[in-house]
Amino acid sequence: MPTAEARRSAQLYRECYERIVALLTELDEAQWNTAVPACPGWTVRDVVAHLAAVADEWADGRLAGVPSDEHTAAQVARFRDVGTADLLAAWADAAGKLEESALDRGLVAPVADVVSHEHDLRTALGRPGARDSAAVRYSSQQVLDILESPVPLRVIVEDAEYRYGPADGDELRLQTSRFESLRWRTGRRSRAQLAAMDWSADPAPVLDELCLFGPAAADIVE
């Protein structure tokens, strides 16, 4: 039987999928080849290929975590000779399988991956939006829950506060947002951008702990 978490994740994945497809159906061939700054070396098409492959592999149980660089390169290569219409059809099929797996087997869908790439695509295409979506809130909760700090740290977002590190000592505070926390936790900000956030004091002791992967090699402005 599906859990509430699995049902929730399936719904959030579907919402992200539908928003992304709405963006993609408006694109011409040149826009499909737009570079995506948050995914160096990838185009819009490459990101969609990755999304289609992740959905397919996640539903089949061939992928259960963050893929390696080699794995993601293979995902993109898998769809290299496929036209954009067929690529979208492949993702539609995979997204359907993913939803079925969530509802039939209780599989939790990879919401953080799809919503992160939604905003990668929005930035590349100059189409910002949906920054307060339920998927952003859900995924920011996930990535903030597993943050660790060597010093007392409090991260403050719109609707919550998170406390990390030792109980004793001067507390470093960061005022941020759900959207921004998702972006910096998933490596969509440079080290300079991390240091320039709204800190109460010098953030040097925690800068190396903020990103699950990354940080970005260059500033990403959204």
Secondary structure by P-SEA (a helix, b strand, c coil): cccaaaaaaaaaaaaaaaaaaaaaaacccccccccccccccccaaaaaaaaaaaaaaaaaccccccccaaaaaaaaaaaccccaaaaaaaaaaaaaaaaaaaaacccccaaaaaaaaaaaaaaaaccccccccaaaaaaaaaaaaacccccbbbbbcccccccccccccbbbbbbbcaaaaaaaaaccccaaaaaacccccccccccccccccccccccccc
